[in-house]
Amino acid sequence: MAVVTIYALYSDDVRVLGFDKSVDTTFVISSSIAFFLFLIEIAVQCWCRDDYINIPKDVQCGKSATNQEKWESFRKIVWIGSFYFWLDLMATISMIFELPWMTSVSADGVDDNFDNARAGKASRAGAKAARILRVVRMIRLVRLVKLYKYFKENKHKKGGSATIVPDSQETELSKMPPESHVGAEMSDRTTKKVIVGILIMLMVIPLLQVQELEYLNEYGMHMVLKQRTRIENMDFAGNADWNTWEFTEGFFINRTSCISMIYEGVGNSVRDFGIIPSGRANIESLRSNEKSAISINSANKDYSMTAVFDISERANEEALLGILLTTFVILLLAVGTMTFSRDVNNLVILPIEKMVQLVREISANPLGKNFSLSPDEIKGSDDGMETTFLLRTISKIAGLMRVGFGEAGAEIIGKNLNMSSDEHGGSAINLLGNGTKILSIFGFCDIRNFTDTTECLQEEVMLFVNRIAHILHSIVVQCDGAANKNIGDAFLLTWKLNPKKISSCEEHGFAGDKALYSLLKTMVEMNRHEDFICNFSPTALGALYERMPGYKCRMGCGLHFGWAVEGAIGSDKKIDASYISPHVNWSEFLESSTKEYDVPILISEPFYKLLSPNVAKHCRKVDSIRKSEMDEVTALYTYDANLDMDIDKEPLPNFTEEARARRRTLAMNNKKAASNLLQQLSKGNVRARTKSAVAVKNTPKVLGEAPDIILPPFNVDVWDNDKDIVKLRQHFTPEMRTVWDKGIEAFIAGEWTFASDQFKLVLTMTEQKDGPSKFLLAKMAPYNSIAPPDWSGHRRLY
């Protein structure tokens, strides 16, 4: 239909300018087809689109209706038909003047014969009619609206935005989805106003202009008719009189474009005896708008004269100007819409569409990226505008939700931010509903000696916990995990797995390896960045070393794999997005048991089965338990980690190893000495910290100079290539592992005497430092290292 619309805009002018009268029938047929196509289009749109014709419904005009209801019904009836319906109808009706079979008047209001001229139409009346018809021709430009509508609908079908924007922002908007509802409505309203304004201007201005009339043809006809009338009124006309008339007639014909003349009352015939130059067009070969007929009468109206003039050159010029006018209006419409829309787009529509896009991204994937907008992303927005403030506020709220809800709340955020989630357009908040069952690895970490540390640090305990969380969460996220709960001294971590992809390490992406690696790496980095973690005021640090001489920040961890229900817990006053499951409690139980076994980490058998052979061979079985009657027998494992190992550190200026050693040594003596030393060190650069063995970027943060810990991409060979991980287990040699394996097998088999000997041997080899050996020997001691009669290969904890 866009092609048909372009044809309707230019066809009449192209017909006049480029073709002769012989092809008019072809154009009439084509225009008729276009006319009926437009009628069919209007009918189809009235049938298919409810918002096109807007037929009023629920009209109440009866006696029982109130005045308000009658008024509303009247308004509905008056406002029948949409903006585009009426413009389409006007544009289609305007084509009637180009279809001769529908009207006796041609497109330019001049008939093909002399009837109108002989009826006494003066040139002024013809000019007035032509002026009105030119206004009618302006209505054809309403079809431009149809062209714009087709263009807009085509843009929507391609998924692009129909909003007219500056070139500088075209690339940015090309990445955005189709324009928002407010953007589409604003653009549509602006365009409507521009269209109406241009059309009114084009139709009114010609009516207000003074029409310039040409009197040459009419004046010449009067001179000719006057001479001929004078002769007719003479009793005897001599040759001089006839010569004068013929000269006047010839001069008139040569100076004008006359192609035919008729005298009435004086000969009553067409002057076709050779006075019309042979090179002029035949009256039958010209279109109605290419010839002009003028009829005049004598003073006594006894004689009249009618002449036809060839105005094809003026018709061609008008056709050319019509083509240029149509093209100009198209450009004016485009430029006008762009000009009116530019500021609205920049200040309102684009920021709103950015907000909508941001909300859509958050609802689709709340944890997908960091939603805090950088200055480059808000580029082009005025800092003083409220829309910019709202955009930044939404990005901050998104960041806070992302941090506050975590992975467990991702579905809650997405469901409630989805604007089509309910019949009210997403206005209702539904936080408390059914949960979702998932499979996940659960990691539970607890800071050692937290109660004592809190009493010593007081207000600074928040810095202490947040610095540990900074290191832990940074590493866990890089290992595809997510932080869930922060419970004072404890942290709950998760690695969600696809239930259909847990049969092999490759299917679940080595999730078990990553979870274990992240916790071990956290312990290493806590040791490496001890100066960052324990960077407190001299008073707090002195109290800490006084209560716990030689204090080092340590953490116990438990890892378990199982199902859980993910969802919101709480009420509409306060919720926590978390997990409910006995398997979550299992991870907490494992962490608390690390104190009994004197190991930094314990892992359950279900989790152990997720590990790849590369790391499973380095984990040793330390026990077999049954937690309750409802639980199955579960083996416990650990990854031997010596947290007192030497970590590669590069001291920064003003904070040497000597200064660090003096601080710790003297702080162990008494609080006063510690305070004096720390005050001296503070005059230097006591807040300095060491560089990490992994990549570290020194960026100022609220926590101080927090290290940005960046791990290399995970590789299954990390268990043999990472120097820190290898160092962690070096204290437990293969010989010790061989002895231990014999002992644990004998313990489970009920051969406690042999097992006791093996555990004691391990203690001897480790200089009485092996925690699992001490624990199991203590459990066997009440039985004199002899398994009880009801021993079934595991310890019962109930």
C-alpha positions in Angstrom: 0.0 0.0 0.0 2.9 2.3 0.5 3.6 2.0 -3.3 0.0 2.8 -4.1 0.2 5.8 -1.8 3.2 7.2 -3.5 1.5 6.7 -6.9 -1.6 8.6 -5.6 0.6 11.5 -4.5 2.5 11.9 -7.8 0.4 10.3 -10.5 -1.7 13.3 -11.6 1.3 15.6 -11.8 3.4 13.0 -13.6 0.6 12.4 -16.0 0.4 16.0 -17.0 4.1 16.6 -17.1 5.3 13.5 -18.8 2.5 12.1 -21.0 0.0 13.2 -23.6 -3.7 12.9 -23.6 -3.7 9.4 -25.2 -2.5 7.7 -22.0 -5.1 9.4 -19.7 -7.3 6.4 -19.8 -4.5 4.2 -18.4 -4.0 6.7 -15.6 -7.7 6.8 -14.9 -7.8 3.0 -14.6 -4.8 3.0 -12.3 -6.2 5.7 -10.1 -9.5 3.9 -10.0 -7.8 0.8 -8.8 -5.9 2.8 -6.2 -9.1 4.4 -5.1 -10.8 1.1 -4.5 -7.7 -0.3 -2.8 -7.9 2.6 -0.3 -11.6 1.9 0.3 -10.9 -1.8 0.9 -8.0 -0.9 3.2 -10.3 1.4 5.3 -13.0 -1.3 5.4 -10.5 -4.0 6.5 -9.0 -1.8 9.2 -12.4 -0.9 10.5 -13.1 -4.6 10.8 -9.8 -5.7 12.2 -8.7 -2.8 14.4 -10.9 -1.7 17.3 -9.0 1.5 17.8 -9.4 2.6 14.1 -13.0 3.6 13.8 -13.8 3.7 17.5 -17.5 2.7 17.3 -19.1 3.9 20.5 -20.2 1.3 23.0 -22.5 1.5 26.0 -24.3 4.5 24.7 -26.9 5.6 27.2 -29.5 8.0 25.9 -32.7 6.7 27.4 -34.9 8.4 29.9 -33.2 6.6 32.8 -29.8 7.9 31.9 -28.4 10.8 33.9 -27.2 14.0 32.3 -23.6 13.0 32.9 -24.2 9.7 31.1 -26.0 11.4 28.2 -23.1 13.8 27.9 -20.6 11.0 27.9 -22.6 9.1 25.3 -22.7 12.3 23.2 -19.0 12.6 23.4 -18.5 9.0 22.3 -20.8 9.6 19.3 -19.0 12.8 18.3 -15.6 11.3 18.6 -16.3 8.3 16.4 -13.4 7.4 14.2 -9.7 7.8 15.0 -7.3 10.4 13.7 -6.0 8.1 11.0 -9.5 7.0 10.0 -10.6 10.5 9.1 -7.3 11.3 7.4 -7.5 8.1 5.4 -11.1 8.9 4.5 -10.2 12.5 3.4 -7.3 11.3 1.3 -9.4 8.7 -0.4 -12.3 11.1 -1.1 -9.8 13.6 -2.6 -9.1 11.1 -5.4 -12.6 11.5 -6.7 -11.6 14.7 -8.5 -9.1 12.7 -10.5 -11.7 10.2 -11.7 -13.8 11.7 -14.6 -16.3 8.8 -14.4 -17.3 9.9 -10.9 -17.7 13.6 -11.6 -18.4 15.8 -14.6 -15.8 18.3 -13.6 -12.2 17.4 -14.5 -9.3 17.8 -12.1 -8.9 21.4 -12.9 -12.5 22.4 -13.4 -12.5 23.2 -17.1 -14.8 21.3 -19.5 -13.8 20.1 -22.9 -16.3 22.1 -24.9 -17.5 25.7 -25.2 -20.7 25.3 -23.1 -19.4 26.8 -19.9 -17.6 29.6 -21.8 -20.8 30.4 -23.8 -22.8 30.3 -20.5 -21.1 33.5 -19.6 -18.3 32.5 -17.2 -15.9 35.3 -16.8 -12.2 34.8 -16.1 -12.6 36.0 -12.6 -15.2 33.3 -11.8 -12.9 30.7 -13.4 -10.0 31.9 -11.4 -12.0 31.6 -8.2 -13.1 28.1 -9.1 -9.5 27.2 -9.9 -8.4 28.5 -6.6 -10.9 26.3 -4.8 -9.8 23.3 -6.8 -6.2 24.0 -5.9 -7.2 23.8 -2.2 -8.9 20.5 -3.0 -5.7 19.3 -4.6 -4.0 20.1 -1.3 -6.1 17.5 0.4 -4.2 15.0 -1.6 -1.3 15.6 0.6 -3.2 14.0 3.4 -2.0 10.8 1.8 1.4 11.7 3.2 0.0 10.6 6.5 -0.7 7.2 5.1 2.9 7.1 3.8 4.1 7.9 7.3 1.8 5.3 8.9 3.1 2.6 6.6 6.7 3.6 7.4 6.0 3.5 11.1 4.2 0.1 11.0 7.1 -1.3 8.9 9.6 -0.2 11.5 7.6 -1.8 14.3 7.4 -5.1 12.3 11.2 -5.1 12.1 11.5 -4.6 15.8 13.1 -1.2 15.5 12.1 2.1 17.1 10.1 4.6 15.1 11.3 7.4 17.4 13.2 10.1 15.5 16.5 10.7 17.3 19.7 12.5 16.8 22.4 10.7 14.8 24.7 10.7 17.9 22.3 8.4 19.7 21.4 6.1 16.8 24.0 3.5 17.7 22.9 3.5 21.3 19.2 3.1 20.4 19.9 0.3 17.9 20.8 -1.9 20.9 17.5 -1.1 22.6 14.2 -2.9 22.1 11.2 -1.4 20.4 10.2 2.0 21.8 8.2 2.1 25.0 4.5 2.9 25.1 5.1 6.4 26.4 7.7 6.9 23.6 5.3 5.6 20.9 2.4 7.7 22.3 4.5 10.9 22.5 6.0 10.4 19.0 2.5 9.7 17.6 0.9 12.8 19.2 3.8 15.0 18.1 3.5 13.7 14.5 -0.2 14.2 14.5 0.2 17.9 15.5 2.8 18.5 12.9 0.7 16.9 10.2 -2.4 18.9 11.1 -0.4 22.1 11.3 1.2 21.6 7.9 -2.0 20.6 6.1 -4.0 23.5 7.6 -1.2 25.9 6.5 -1.1 24.5 3.0 -4.9 24.7 2.6 -5.5 28.0 4.2 -2.7 30.1 2.7 -3.9 29.8 -0.9 -7.4 31.0 0.1 -5.9 34.1 1.8 -3.7 35.1 -1.1 -4.7 37.6 -3.8 -5.2 35.8 -7.1 -3.2 37.3 -10.0 -5.3 37.4 -13.1 -4.1 37.8 -16.7 -6.2 40.3 -18.6 -4.3 40.1 -21.9 -6.4 37.4 -23.5 -9.7 39.0 -22.4 -8.6 42.5 -23.3 -7.5 41.4 -26.8 -10.8 39.6 -27.3 -12.7 42.8 -26.4 -10.6 44.8 -28.9 -11.3 42.2 -31.7 -15.0 42.0 -30.9 -15.3 45.8 -30.7 -13.8 46.2 -34.2 -16.1 43.5 -35.5 -19.1 44.9 -33.8 -18.3 48.4 -35.2 -18.3 46.9 -38.7 -21.5 45.1 -38.1 -23.2 48.3 -37.0 -21.9 50.3 -40.0 -24.2 50.7 -43.0 -21.3 50.3 -45.3 -17.9 49.0 -44.2 -15.0 49.8 -46.4 -11.8 47.8 -47.0 -10.0 49.9 -44.4 -12.5 48.9 -41.8 -12.2 45.2 -42.7 -8.4 45.5 -42.8 -8.4 47.1 -39.4 -10.5 44.3 -37.9 -8.3 41.6 -39.6 -5.2 43.3 -38.4 -6.5 43.5 -34.9 -7.6 39.8 -35.0 -4.3 38.7 -36.4 -2.3 40.7 -33.9 -4.4 39.2 -31.1 -3.9 35.6 -32.3 -0.1 36.1 -32.7 0.3 37.7 -29.3 -1.7 35.0 -27.5 -1.9 31.2 -27.5 -5.3 31.1 -29.0 -6.2 27.9 -30.9 -9.8 28.5 -31.7 -12.5 31.2 -31.9 -16.2 31.4 -32.3 -18.3 34.5 -33.1 -22.0 34.6 -32.4 -24.2 37.2 -34.0 -21.5 37.9 -36.5 -21.1 35.0 -38.8 -22.0 32.4 -36.2 -19.1 30.1 -37.1 -15.7 29.0 -36.0 -12.8 30.9 -37.4 -11.0 28.1 -39.2 -10.0 29.8 -42.4 -6.3 29.8 -41.8 -5.9 32.6 -39.3 -4.7 30.2 -36.6 -1.0 29.4 -37.1 -0.6 25.8 -38.3 2.1 25.0 -35.6 -0.3 25.3 -32.7 -1.9 22.4 -30.9 -5.2 21.0 -32.0 -8.0 21.6 -29.6 -8.9 17.9 -29.5 -5.3 16.9 -28.5 -5.3 18.9 -25.3 -6.6 17.9 -22.0 -9.1 20.0 -20.2 -6.5 21.5 -17.9 -4.3 22.4 -20.8 -6.8 24.8 -22.5 -8.7 27.8 -21.3 -12.0 29.1 -22.8 -13.1 32.7 -22.4 -16.4 34.2 -23.6 -17.2 37.9 -23.9 -20.3 39.8 -25.0 -20.7 43.1 -26.7 -22.1 46.1 -24.9 -25.6 45.5 -26.1 -25.1 41.7 -25.8 -26.2 41.2 -29.4 -22.8 39.8 -30.3 -20.4 37.5 -28.4 -17.0 35.9 -28.9 -15.6 32.7 -27.5 -11.9 31.8 -27.7 -9.9 28.8 -26.5 -6.3 29.2 -25.5 -3.5 26.7 -25.2 -2.2 26.8 -21.6 -0.3 23.5 -21.7 2.9 25.2 -20.7 1.3 26.6 -17.6 -0.2 23.2 -16.8 3.2 21.5 -17.1 4.7 24.1 -14.9 2.0 23.6 -12.3 2.5 19.9 -12.5 6.3 20.3 -12.0 5.6 22.7 -9.1 3.1 20.1 -7.7 5.7 17.4 -7.7 8.2 19.8 -6.0 5.5 20.8 -3.5 4.7 17.2 -2.6 8.4 16.4 -2.2 8.8 19.6 -0.1 5.9 18.7 2.2 7.3 15.2 2.7 10.6 16.7 3.7 8.9 19.3 5.8 6.9 16.6 7.6 10.0 14.6 8.3 12.1 17.6 9.4 9.2 19.1 11.4 8.6 15.9 13.2 12.3 15.5 13.9 12.6 19.1 15.1 9.6 18.9 17.4 10.5 15.4 18.7 14.2 16.0 19.3 14.0 17.8 22.7 11.2 15.5 23.8 13.2 12.5 22.9 16.4 13.7 24.5 14.8 14.9 27.7 11.9 12.6 28.3 11.5 9.6 25.9 15.1 8.3 25.8 15.6 8.4 29.6 12.2 6.7 30.1 13.1 4.0 27.6 16.4 3.5 29.3 14.6 3.1 32.6 12.2 0.6 31.0 15.1 -1.3 29.4 16.9 -1.4 32.7 13.8 -2.7 34.5 13.4 -5.3 31.8 17.0 -6.4 32.1 16.6 -6.7 35.9 13.4 -8.7 35.6 14.9 -11.0 33.0 18.1 -11.7 34.9 18.5 -9.8 38.2 22.0 -11.3 38.7 23.1 -11.0 35.1 25.4 -8.0 35.5 26.2 -5.0 37.6 23.3 -2.6 37.0 25.1 0.5 38.3 25.3 2.9 35.4 28.6 4.4 34.5 29.0 8.0 33.4 29.4 6.8 29.8 26.0 5.0 30.0 24.3 8.2 31.0 26.1 10.1 28.4 23.9 12.7 26.8 21.7 13.1 29.8 21.6 16.4 31.6 22.7 16.0 35.2 20.2 18.6 36.3 17.2 16.8 34.9 14.8 14.7 37.0 14.8 12.0 34.5 18.6 11.5 34.9 18.1 11.5 38.6 15.4 8.8 38.3 17.6 6.7 36.0 20.5 6.8 38.4 18.1 6.0 41.3 16.7 3.0 39.5 20.2 1.7 38.8 21.2 2.1 42.4 18.0 0.4 43.6 18.7 -2.4 41.2 22.2 -2.7 42.6 20.9 -2.7 46.1 18.3 -5.4 45.3 21.0 -7.4 43.6 23.2 -7.3 46.6 20.3 -7.6 49.2 18.4 -10.5 47.6 21.2 -12.5 46.1 20.7 -15.5 43.9 17.9 -16.9 46.0 15.9 -13.7 45.4 16.6 -13.5 41.6 13.3 -15.1 40.8 11.4 -12.9 43.2 12.9 -9.8 41.7 12.2 -10.9 38.2 8.6 -12.0 38.8 7.6 -8.8 40.6 9.4 -6.4 38.2 7.9 -8.1 35.1 5.3 -5.5 34.0 3.1 -8.2 32.4 3.1 -10.6 35.4 -0.5 -9.9 36.3 -3.6 -8.4 35.0 -2.9 -5.1 36.6 0.3 -4.6 34.6 2.7 -5.8 37.4 1.4 -3.3 40.0 0.7 -5.9 42.7 3.7 -7.2 44.7 3.6 -10.9 45.4 6.4 -11.8 47.7 5.0 -14.6 49.7 4.2 -17.6 47.6 5.3 -21.1 46.9 9.0 -21.7 46.7 11.0 -23.5 44.1 12.8 -26.8 44.7 16.4 -26.7 43.5 19.6 -28.8 43.7 22.6 -26.9 45.1 25.9 -27.1 46.8 25.8 -25.4 50.1 28.8 -23.9 51.7 28.7 -22.6 55.3 31.6 -20.6 56.7 32.1 -19.3 60.2 34.7 -16.9 61.6 36.7 -18.4 64.5 36.7 -16.6 67.9 34.1 -14.1 66.7 32.6 -13.4 70.1 35.9 -12.4 71.6 36.8 -10.5 68.5 33.5 -8.5 68.7 34.1 -7.6 72.3 37.6 -6.3 71.4 36.8 -4.4 68.2 33.4 -3.0 69.2 32.2 -0.6 66.4 35.1 -1.7 64.2 33.8 -5.3 64.1 31.7 -4.3 61.0 34.9 -3.5 59.1 36.3 -6.8 60.2 33.4 -8.8 59.0 33.0 -6.9 55.8 36.6 -7.2 54.9 36.4 -11.0 55.3 33.2 -11.0 53.2 34.9 -8.9 50.5 37.5 -11.6 50.1 35.2 -14.5 50.4 32.4 -13.2 48.1 34.9 -12.0 45.5 36.4 -15.5 45.1 33.1 -17.4 45.4 31.5 -15.3 42.6 34.4 -15.9 40.3 34.0 -19.6 40.9 30.4 -19.4 39.7 28.9 -19.4 43.2 26.6 -16.9 45.0 26.5 -15.4 48.4 23.2 -15.9 50.2 23.2 -15.2 53.9 25.5 -13.1 56.1 24.7 -14.0 59.7 27.2 -12.0 61.7 30.1 -14.4 61.9 28.7 -16.9 59.4 28.2 -16.9 55.6 26.0 -19.2 53.5 27.1 -19.8 49.9 25.4 -21.7 47.1 26.3 -23.3 43.8 23.0 -24.1 42.0 23.1 -27.2 39.7 20.8 -28.4 36.9 19.1 -31.6 38.1 19.5 -33.0 34.6 23.3 -32.4 34.5 24.8 -33.9 37.6 26.0 -37.3 36.3 29.5 -36.1 35.5 31.9 -33.3 36.3 31.8 -32.1 32.7 28.0 -31.8 32.8 27.8 -29.6 35.9 30.9 -27.7 35.0 33.1 -29.0 37.8 30.9 -27.2 40.3 32.2 -29.3 43.2 35.8 -28.5 42.3 35.0 -24.8 42.1 33.2 -24.7 45.4 36.0 -26.5 47.3 38.7 -24.4 45.5 36.9 -21.1 46.3 36.8 -21.8 50.1 40.5 -23.0 50.2 41.5 -20.0 48.1 39.6 -17.7 50.5 41.6 -19.1 53.5 44.8 -18.5 51.6 43.9 -14.9 50.7 42.7 -14.2 54.3 46.2 -15.2 55.4 47.9 -13.2 52.6 45.8 -10.1 53.3 45.9 -10.2 57.1 47.1 -6.7 57.3 44.0 -5.5 55.4 41.6 -7.5 57.6 43.2 -6.5 60.9 43.7 -2.9 60.0 42.1 -1.4 63.1 42.6 1.5 65.4 45.5 1.1 67.9 43.1 0.8 70.8 41.0 -2.0 69.2 44.1 -3.8 67.9 45.8 -3.7 71.3 42.6 -5.1 73.0 42.5 -7.9 70.4 46.1 -8.9 70.9 45.8 -8.7 74.6 43.0 -11.1 74.7 44.3 -13.4 72.0 48.1 -13.1 71.7 49.3 -14.0 68.3 45.8 -13.7 66.8 45.3 -14.8 63.3 42.0 -14.6 61.4 40.7 -18.1 60.7 37.5 -19.6 59.3 35.9 -23.0 59.4 33.9 -24.3 56.4 31.4 -27.0 55.6 30.3 -28.2 52.1 27.3 -30.4 51.4 25.2 -31.2 48.3 21.4 -31.7 48.3 18.0 -30.2 47.6 16.4 -27.1 49.0 13.3 -24.9 48.6 14.2 -21.5 47.3 12.0 -18.6 48.1 11.0 -15.6 50.3 10.8 -16.1 54.0 9.0 -13.6 56.3 6.1 -11.3 55.9 5.1 -8.3 53.8 6.9 -6.3 56.5 10.3 -8.0 56.0 11.5 -10.9 53.9 14.7 -12.8 53.4 15.3 -14.7 50.2 16.9 -17.9 51.3 16.8 -21.7 51.3 14.9 -24.1 53.6 16.1 -27.6 53.7 17.8 -30.2 56.0 20.7 -30.1 53.6 21.3 -26.4 54.4 21.5 -27.5 58.1 23.9 -30.2 57.1 26.4 -27.6 55.8 26.1 -25.7 59.1 26.6 -29.0 61.0 29.7 -29.8 59.0 31.2 -26.3 59.7 30.5 -26.7 63.5 32.1 -30.1 63.4 35.4 -28.7 62.1 36.1 -27.5 65.6 35.8 -31.1 66.9 38.0 -32.6 64.1 40.4 -29.6 64.3 40.3 -29.2 60.5 39.5 -26.0 58.6 37.0 -27.7 56.3 34.7 -30.7 56.3 32.8 -32.1 53.2 30.0 -34.6 53.1 29.9 -37.7 51.0 27.2 -36.4 48.6 29.5 -33.4 47.9 32.6 -35.6 47.6 30.9 -37.6 44.8 30.7 -34.3 42.8 34.5 -33.9 42.9 36.8 -34.7 39.9 39.5 -37.4 40.4 42.1 -34.6 40.3 40.9 -33.3 43.7 39.2 -36.3 45.2 42.6 -38.1 45.5 43.7 -35.3 47.8 40.7 -35.5 50.2 40.9 -38.0 53.0 38.0 -39.7 54.7 37.9 -38.8 58.4 34.7 -40.4 59.7 31.4 -42.2 58.9 28.3 -41.0 60.8 24.6 -41.1 60.9 23.2 -37.8 62.1 19.7 -38.9 63.0 17.4 -41.9 62.4 16.0 -40.1 59.4 19.4 -39.6 57.8 21.5 -42.1 55.9 25.0 -43.1 56.8 27.3 -40.4 55.5 31.1 -40.4 55.2 33.0 -37.2 56.1 36.0 -36.0 54.3 38.5 -33.1 54.6 41.1 -31.4 52.4 44.2 -31.2 54.6 45.1 -27.5 54.8 47.9 -26.0 56.8 46.9 -22.4 57.3 50.1 -21.6 59.1 52.1 -22.1 56.0 54.3 -19.3 54.7 52.6 -17.2 52.1 54.6 -15.1 49.6 54.3 -11.5 50.6 55.8 -8.4 49.2 56.0 -5.7 52.0 55.1 -2.2 50.8 57.2 0.8 51.8 56.8 1.9 55.5 55.4 -1.4 56.4 58.2 -3.9 56.5 58.3 -7.4 57.9 60.3 -6.2 60.8 57.6 -3.6 61.7 55.0 -6.3 61.4 56.9 -8.7 63.6 57.5 -6.0 66.3 53.8 -5.1 66.3 52.7 -8.7 66.9 55.5 -9.5 69.4 55.0 -6.5 71.6 51.3 -6.6 71.3 51.3 -9.9 73.0 53.0 -8.5 76.1 50.4 -6.0 77.3 47.9 -3.6 76.1 49.8 -0.5 77.0 52.9 -1.6 75.1 50.8 -2.6 72.1 49.1 0.8 72.1 52.5 2.7 72.2 53.9 0.6 69.4 50.8 0.9 67.2 50.8 4.7 67.7 54.4 4.8 66.5 53.7 2.6 63.5 50.6 4.8 62.7 52.9 7.7 62.2 54.4 5.8 59.3 52.0 3.9 57.1 50.2 1.4 59.3 47.4 1.1 56.8 49.6 -0.3 54.1 49.1 -3.9 53.1 50.9 -6.6 51.1 50.4 -7.4 47.5 48.6 -10.6 46.6 50.1 -13.4 44.7 47.1 -13.2 42.4 46.3 -10.1 40.4 45.4 -7.2 42.7 44.2 -3.7 41.8 44.6 -1.0 44.5 41.4 0.9 44.4 40.2 3.1 47.3 37.0 1.8 48.9 35.0 2.4 52.0 36.6 -0.5 53.7 40.1 1.0 53.1 42.5 -0.2 50.4 40.5 -3.3 49.7 42.2 -5.8 47.4 40.4 -6.6 44.2 41.2 -10.3 44.0 41.1 -11.6 40.4 41.5 -15.3 39.8 42.6 -16.8 36.5 39.9 -18.9 34.7 39.2 -22.1 36.5 41.0 -25.2 35.2 40.8 -28.7 36.5 44.6 -28.9 36.7 44.5 -26.1 39.3 45.0 -28.7 42.1 48.5 -29.4 40.8 49.4 -26.0 39.3 48.2 -23.5 42.0 51.2 -23.1 44.3 49.0 -22.0 47.3 46.7 -25.0 47.0 49.7 -27.4 46.7 51.3 -25.8 49.8 48.2 -26.2 51.8 48.4 -30.0 51.7 52.2 -30.5 51.8 52.3 -31.0 55.5 50.3 -34.2 55.2 52.6 -36.5 53.2 51.7 -39.5 51.1 53.2 -41.7 53.8 50.9 -40.2 56.4 48.0 -40.7 54.0 48.8 -44.4 53.6 48.9 -44.9 57.3 45.7 -43.0 57.8 43.8 -44.9 55.1 44.6 -48.2 56.8 43.5 -46.8 60.1 40.1 -45.4 58.9 39.3 -48.6 57.1 40.0 -50.6 60.2 37.9 -48.1 62.3 34.9 -48.5 60.0 35.4 -52.3 59.9 35.3 -52.5 63.7 39.0 -53.3 64.2 39.6 -50.5 66.6 42.8 -51.8 68.1 44.6 -51.7 64.8 42.9 -48.4 64.0 44.1 -46.9 67.2 47.7 -47.9 66.5 47.5 -46.3 63.1 46.0 -43.1 64.3 48.7 -42.8 67.0 51.3 -43.4 64.3 49.8 -40.5 62.3 50.0 -38.3 65.4 53.6 -39.2 65.8 54.3 -38.4 62.2 52.5 -35.0 62.4 54.1 -34.0 65.8 50.7 -34.5 67.6 49.0 -32.0 65.3 46.6 -34.1 63.3 43.1 -33.2 64.5 41.1 -36.2 63.0 43.4 -38.6 64.7 43.0 -37.0 68.1 39.2 -36.9 67.6 38.8 -40.6 66.7 41.2 -41.7 69.4 39.1 -39.8 71.9 35.9 -41.5 70.7 37.5 -44.9 71.0 39.1 -44.3 74.4 35.9 -45.0 76.5 35.7 -48.4 74.8 39.5 -49.2 75.3 39.9 -49.2 71.6 37.5 -52.1 71.2 34.4 -51.7 69.0 31.1 -52.2 70.8 29.0 -55.2 70.0 26.4 -53.1 68.1 29.0 -51.3 65.9 27.7 -51.2 62.3 30.5 -49.3 60.6 29.5 -45.7 61.6 29.0 -43.5 64.6 25.5 -42.6 65.6 25.0 -39.0 66.7 21.5 -39.4 68.1 
